[in-house]
Amino acid sequence: VWTADYPGGEGIEACEETDVVRAEGLHALMAVPLLNGNSPVGVLYGATRAVRHFSPDEIGLVCSLAMLAAVAIERAERLEQARGEVDELELDGLRTRTS
């Protein structure tokens, strides 16, 4: 979703983050979900302090960046899981050798 002038603009309803947005003086705001398959893993935000309309190319670019970021997050989670499994196996091996 995106809007040229948040809050009060079309596209995004005011939410609990409105105070933060106002404090930062943000107007144009874009929010793109980070999806792992069909599961959301976060949101990529883009904003500017000026009232402006995002072009279709800008929206497409941010959507592409969100897809790349979601893949990077998924890969980092898999790597962390693999490292945990390797650590567990090393510990099991150490216990086997010392018993």
N, C-alpha and C positions, 0 to 999 in steps of 0.2 A: 504494500500500500504506500501511497505517497500523497503529499499535499504541498501546495505552494506557500501556504500560510497557516501554520499550526500554532495554537489551537484555534478553532473556529473556521478553518478552511475545510473544504470538502475532502473526503477520502479517509481521514483518520479521526476517530472520536477522541475526545479528551480522556486521559487516564491518570493513574496515580503518578506517572512520571512528568505530568504537566508542570509541576513546580520546578523540577530540574531544568526542563526545556526553557521555561520562562527565565530562570536564574541565569542561564547561559545565553539568553537572547536569541534563541534559535527560531527560525520561521519555516523555511523549506525543509521538509523532513521526508525521508524514505525509510521504510522498514521492510526487509526481505528475509523470509525464514531460511534458516540453515536446516536442510533436510537430509537425513540419513535414510534413504529409501522413502518411506512414508512417515518416518518418525522425526519430529522436530528436535534439533539439538541446540538451537539458539536462534538469535536474530542478528542480522547485519544491518546496522543503521548508517545512514548517510544524512548529513544535515548541513545547512548553511545559515548564517545569521541574517541573510537578506531574503526578502520575498522573491521567489523565482519559480518558474515551471521547469520541471525536469523533462528533457527531450526523450523520445523513445530510445535513442541510442544510449543515453545515460542510464536509463532504467534497465535496458538489456545488459549493459556492462556490469551494473551492480548485481543483477541476477546471476550472471556468469561468475562473478567474484564470490557470491554466496555459495554457489555449487562447488567451486574450488575449495573454499574454506571448509565446507562440510566434509569433503573428502579428506582434507588435511586433518581435521579433528578426528574422523573415524580412524585414519591410519595411525595417528598418535595414540589413540586409545588401544588399538590392536598391538602396537609396539610395547606399550606399558604392560598390557596383559601378558605378552610373550616374555618380557623381562621378568615379570613376577613368577611365571611358570618356570623359567630357567633358574631363578634364585631358589625356588622350592626344590627343584631337582638336584641342584648343587648341595643344598642342605641335607636332603635325603641321602645323597651319596656320601657326604661327610659322616653322617650318623652311621651308615652301614660300615664304613671303613674303621670307625673308632669303636664299634661294638664287638 
